[in-house]
Amino acid sequence: MPCRYREMGEREIPQVLEYFEQRPLLCLYSYIDLKKFGLSNPHFRVYVHQEAGRDGGQEIKGVLTRYYGGVNAFCGGERPDEDAEAMAEMVRAWKPDMLNGPGALVQALAGMLGDCYAPEYGYVTGILDLHAYDGRDTSCPEAEEAAEEELMEVARLICTDDGLGGQYTPEGLCAQLLERRREGFGRNYVIRREGRIVCHGGTYAEVPGLAVVSGIITDEKYRGQKLAYKVVSKLNHDLMQEGMRPCLFYFRESAVKLYGNLGFPVGESWGKLVRRRDAGGC
C-alpha cells in the first residue's frame, strides 16, 4: 500500500491550522509549532493524510508533526483514533524516540506498536480564564528566570526524572531549551537553594494566547516545601499578565491536587509512546 502521509506545503498551512483549532488542547505542540514556525524551522516538519471528502474537496484524516526526535499525532474527526493504522506505518519508518497524542489515539497506536514502544497515559489541561489569578498572592521572590548559562544545570535536573527527561540527554535538552529561549518560544523559571537550582518550571512553547508549561520538577532533597507550587504560580501569573493561557500535560495522579490548587481544571485524556531501550531495529 502506498504511503498515505505526505509532507505538506506552505499553501496548506491555513487549512491545517483550522483543522487543529477544532480541539487545540489535543494538538497543542503541533498547533503552536505550526503557528510559530510555519515551515521555516528545519527541525519542524508537518505531514498530512487527505482523502476525497463528500463535497469533492480534500478532507484531512490526520496530521503528524516531527520536531527533533519527537512526533505529535492528531486526528480531528469524530473518532480520535480513526487514522491510527496509517500513522503506525509512519512511526515504524521514522523510529522516533517518543510520540504524543490524545489518549484514545495513543491507545490504538500502542496496540500496533507495542513491540517497540511503551505507552503512558495522563491528561492535558489549561487555564482558559485570564482572570483566574486575580486577587491571588503570586509573588515569589525566590522564583527567577534562569540565565542562558544556567540552562545546562536546568537540563541536568530535568533529566533526573525518567518521565520528564528520560528521552533526552542533558546536552540535547539544553540545546532545545536554548533554541526556544533565543526564539522567544520558551522561558525557564527556577528556585535556587544553597547556590544551586533545585526547582524548575518553564514553557516549552509559546504563541500569542497560548503557552505550554512543562519541565516542572523539584530536586528530591527539597520536595515537600511547595517549591513547584511557587514557581508555577509565578510563571502562570506572568503568562496571564501577557495575555497567554497556560496549558500543561501531567502523567501522575499525585499532580491532580497541585494543578487543581493552581487553577487548572481536570484534564482531557492524553498519552505518549516512548521507544523501548531494547527496541532494536523494529
Phi, psi and omega in degrees: 000131179296153180299130184271344178261142177223153178290134185274160180254171183305320184296339184270356183304311180302320181294319181289321176298319178298321177297316178296325186291351174298318182216070188301328179297332184270004175213039190307305184296317180298315181297311182294317181299316181293320180293324182281307189268335196063228176244025186275339182276123183295342181269354184244123180227146183237134181233137183234152171241119181237149173222161179296130179268179181295331181272005179092346178275177179273124182255131180284129177261332180186160179225136173240133175240144180241133176219113188053234184265014182245153178232139173243135185240144180207131170241121185261010181279194181294327177252117183292349181248016190295336182249022185300321183297314180294323179295320181299324177300317181291320180297319178296325180286321184278326184055052179292160177290328185206149173231138179239150176178176177305147187307314182296323179292315180297322178298318179294319179293324179298326178293336181262338187239016186299338178289338183246338187229144176255129181274153171216139186239145180203219187216157170235138183212169180202148173270104185269346179268110184291351178256015185298334183258005179302129178087351179275149172272101181253013177291139178207089183303334181288332184276120181226158176283132181290147174281159181305319183290352178263358185291332175294321177295321176299313181299319179296320178297313180299321183287354174285347180252116182300324181293324182271319189231012184297335182271359182249161159262155177304322180295317180293318179293318179302318179299319179292317179299319180293318179298315179297319180299312185289338179266006182066030187251353181198161178216162185223115177258139183223158170239133181252147172218136178053038174080010179220162181282124182240352179211140180220143169211130184216187172245137178259352178197139179215138166219164178307122177099340183217145174213139177261113178276131184202180179065031183278116184205145174236134175308135185307325183294337188247014180287158181089006181249011179060030179291319179298318177302315182297313186289322180286325177300314178295317179299311180300316180301313182295320179298313183291331174296333179267006177084018180253139178266119180286135175231156179202165176246145173215150187235005179241131178300331180296342181279345184302314182295315180302309184287330174297318178294335179274358177102002179279132176286169175302135189273172173268157184298135181218159179205167175214152173246126179249130183298130181291143181296333180258024185293334180061227184267006184285000000 
